[in-house]
């Protein structure tokens, strides 16, 4: 399972829509940074031909614009909550 680091907090990549097989760690000073870093990583992996990351992109693209916004807000909330934890 991939791990995404929000400051000192941990979030799995799958929590942010990436494949569970990815073990890349992300760092960021804000929830926005972490989500952006995850998005950038996913697109880099797609460009390299990684099918698991491509599936994650296709899953997001298969959602309506409203559903995509809801997913993005969910990912932002996951990261924001991690920054709030002690």
Buried (B, 14 or more C-beta within 10 A) or exposed (E): EBBBBBBEBEBBBBBBBBBEEBEBEBEBEBBEBBBEBBBEBBEEBBEEEBEBBBEBBEEBEEEEEEEEEEBBEEBBEBBBEBBEEE
